Amino acid sequence: MKIETVTLNDGVKIPAYGFGTYLIPSDGSTYRAVREALSLGIRHIDTAAAYFNEREVGRAVRESGIPRDELFITSKLWLQDYGYEAAKKGIEASLEKLGMDYIDLYLIHQPYGDVPGAWKAMEEAKAEGKLRSIGVSNMTPKIWNSFVPQFDTVPSVNQVEFNPYFQQREIREIMAKADVKLEAWGPLGQGNRQMLEEPVIKKIAESHEKEPGQIILRFEYQEGAIIFPKSTNPARIKSNMEIFDFSLSEDEMEKIRALDKGKGCHNPDAPGVAEMLISAFDVHADEK
């Protein structure tokens, strides 16, 4: 099975389907899950400094024997490393933990603080070949309009919460004007039972002889999102991939579009979010 690629606005090609590692522990679980994903043909792996599992992702990639240029690796800069000088060190730390000479896509993980300074360091690292493509994450229209006009280059992606219940219509309109691709975190609503039990989705699933989760992922894929569902269960990793042997009709797509509630489980614009996040995750805790 060949997974299609999407061309980003800087010319870099990214697989439209990947594997996420959020909340997978670095106790061997990440290593095993990534090795399983790679063995099934997935070539796009998404990690982050604040996932604390970059080392296991790097080891899984090296020990898979798959040539590095056949893989697409994403990581993300965390809040403690924002600002120009701090970001330069943060990028080097990610490269060192992954054990790689370059990272295919590197993101501003949470858009608070000295984002422009961090972005400048990422632009320079891209020019040096350490990062192939750079982007942002969790940017709402308000946050986008406050930061992106300060950047010399437009992000290639914005990784945001995206699923049938939260379809991000406003930010997608803004991004489309600059050919910025949407990456979906929480593509299955982080296991949202209500979404998986949604009668419209269940009925469409029955007609295609598919599972509700597969219908949701196929919907997102057809909407143009880059998706990377996460699981540590080998059978689930495999079944999540089985979305390329069917397609949804425009009528089915419209029925799922109608499920949009216009809000998700995370609101980046809410007061106190930055303070909560910076205290919840310290990527330098093991250095103290």
N, C-alpha and C positions, 0 to 999 in steps of 0.2 A: 504494500500500500504506500503510495507516494503522497505525502502531505504537501499541499500547495504552499507556495511562498507569496508574501505580500511585499511589494517594493515601497520602502519608506521614502520620505521626501528628500533624503540625502543620497538615494540610490542604493542603500543597503537592503538586501533581501532578508526577510524574517519569515520563518515557518509560521503559518497561520494557526497552528495547533502545537501546544507545548505541554510541559509538566511543571506544576507549581510545587514549591517546597515549604510554604508558610506553615508554621506550627509543627513541622516534622522535627523531632528532636535530633540532636547531634550525638546520639548514643549508638550509632550504627544504623538507626532507622532511615536516616536520609540517604546514607550510602546504599542501602539495600533497595530503597524505593527508586532512586535514580538509576541504579543498574537495571532494575526491572523495566523502567520506562524506556531506557535505551535499547534493551533487548527486544522490545516490541516495535521498535522503529521510530520512536520519538527522538527528535534531534534538537529540540528547543527546551532548555531548562531555565527556570526562573528562581533566583535566590535573592538574598539581601544581607547586608551587614547585620541588620537587626533581627534576622532569622537565626543567627549564630550557627549556621550550618554550611558556610561557604567552604570550609576545609573538606567536609564529607562530599559535597558536590564535586569539588576538584578531584578528589581521590577516585570517586566513581567514574568520572570522565576519563581520567588517565588510565585506570585499570580496565576500562571497557575495550581498549584497543582501537576505538574509532578515531580516525584522523581528526585532529582539532578543527581543520577547515570545513569539516562536514557537520560541525556542531554550532549551535547558537546559544550562547550563555548570557543571561541577564543578571546583573546585580544592582544594588541600590545603595546610595549614600545616606547615612543616618544623621539625625539632627545635631549630635555632638560634633559632627565634622563639617558643619556649614561655615561659610566664610572662605575666602580664597586660599589662605595658607593651610587651614585645617582640612579643606577638601582635597588639596594635593596629597596630603598624608593619608586621608581616607581612601582615595583611589589606589594608592600604593599598597595600603593594607588589604584591600579586596584582592588585588592582583597576587599578593603574597599568599593569602589564605587559599585562594583558588589554585595557586601554583601555575598561573598562566601568564603569557607575555601580553595578552590583550583580552579585553572583555567586549563581546559583540554589542551589548546595549547596557548603558549605565543610566540610572534614573535618580533624580531628586526624589527621595522616598516620601517625605512629608513637607509640604510647601510653607514653612514658617522660618522666620529669622533671616539670616543673611543669605538668602537664596541667590541673588545676583552674583555675590562673591563666589559661591560654590559653583554656579553655572560657568563663570569665567574660567575657573580651574578645569572644569569638565571640557569646555571648548578647547583649551590648550592641550589637554590629554588626548582629545580626539585628533587634533592637528599632529600630535606626536605619534599617533598610531596605537596608543594604549587603549583607547576606546574607539570602536568602529562607529557607533551611533549613540546619541544622547537624548534623553527625554525626561519627562516629569511624571509625577504620580499624585493622585488625590487632588487635582486642581479643579475647583468649581469655576463657574464663569467669573465670580467676584475675584477669586485668587488669581486666575489666569490674567485677568485684565490689570491686576496690580503688579504682576511680576514680568510676564512675557514681553511687554513693550520695552522693558529695560534690557532684554537680551540682544546680543548681536546676531544670534542665529535662532531660528524657530525650533522648538523641540520636534523630534521625529514621532514621539508617541506621548500620550497621556494615559497612564494606567489608573483606571478608576473602577469603583464598584459598578457592576453592570450585569443585569439579569432581567427576566421578564417583568419583575415588580419595580425595577428602577432602571429606566431605559435612557436616562441622561440626555434627553433631547436638546436642551439648551446648550450644553457644552459641546455636544456633537456638531451643532450648527457652526459654532465658533471655530472648532477644529477643522471642519471640512473646508473652510475658506483658505486655510494654509496647508491643506493636505496632511494634517496630523492624524495618525492612526490611533484608534482606541484599543487599548488592551483591557481585558475584563478581569478584574479580580472578583472573587466570590461569584463565579459564573453559575453556580448551582445554589446561590443564596446561602452559602456555607451550610449546606444540608437542610435548608428551610423545608420542613415537612409540609407546611401549607402549600408552598409552591409546587412541590412534587405531587401533592394530592389534588392540585387544581383541576376541576372537571374538564375544562377546555383542553388542557395539556394531556390529561389521561385519555380523552377521547381521540385526540390526534395520534397519540402513542399507539393505541389499539389499532387504528386504521393502517398504521405503518408496521405493525408488529415490532414495536420498539418500546424501550422503557421511557418513562417521563423525563428522566435526566438526559437521555440521549436527544429527546425532542428539544429540550431547553438549550442544550449545547449546539444543536443544529440551527436553531433559530438565531442564536448569537453569531454563529459563523456566517450565516446568510445575511445578517445585518452588517457584516463587514468587520466585526470585532475579532481581535487576535485573542484566542482563549487558551488557558492552561489549567485545567482542573487538577485538583490535588487528591491523592489517595495513597495510603500505604498498603492497600489490599490489592494483590496482583490481579485478581479477577475483575475488580472494579477499575483498575488502571486500563485493563484491556477493553472492558465494555464501554468506558467513557470514549474510547477512540472510535467506536463503531458508528460513526455519524456520516461517513463519506459514501455509503452505498445507497443513499436515498436523498430526496430533497423535499422541502415543504413547498406547497403551492402558495400563491399570493394570498388566496383566501385564508389559508392556515396561518400565514405570517400575520395577516391583519387581525385575526382572532387573538393571537398572542400579543401583538402590539397593544391591543385593547386592555390588557391586564396591568398596564403600567400604573403604578401608584404615585410616581413622581418623587419618591424619597426612599432612601435605603436605611441600612443599620448604622451607617457612619455618616456624620455630617461634618465635613472639614471646616465649615464656616462657624460652627458652634463656639461660643466663648470658652476659653480654658482648654481647648483640645491640644494646643501646642505644649502647654505646661504638663498636661497629663501624659502625653506621649514621651516627652523628654525625661520625665521621672520614671516612667514604666520600663524603658529600655535604655541601658547604658552600654554602648558597644565597647567601651574601654574599661569595663568593670574588672576584667581579668588582668589588667595592667596595673591595678592599684594595690 
